[in-house]
Amino acid sequence: MALMITDECINCDVCEPECPNEAITPGDEIYEIDPNLCTECVGHYETSQCVEVCPVDCIPLDPDHQESQEELMEKYNILTANK
């Protein structure tokens, strides 16, 4: 699954620089995660870095974008092939 940021976000700016796929961007009111770029840090880290640093725990799994570990690894391979 991709992750999402809920409206409990306080715009503290700590999650955006932690994302290795640059999936997190400032939205109109809160930060947003692009599900096409989010791999839950699969391929980069053991845990999702944005979740680790979020001081208000507002980054749950996105139920609208369910993916297996294999699918996340495939997405990681596609995203990093161009770098």
Buried (B, 14 or more C-beta within 10 A) or exposed (E): BBBBBEEEBEEEEBBBEBBBBEBBEEEEEBBBBEBEBBBBBBBBEEEBBBBBBBEEEBBEBBEEBEBEEEEBBBBBEEBEEEE
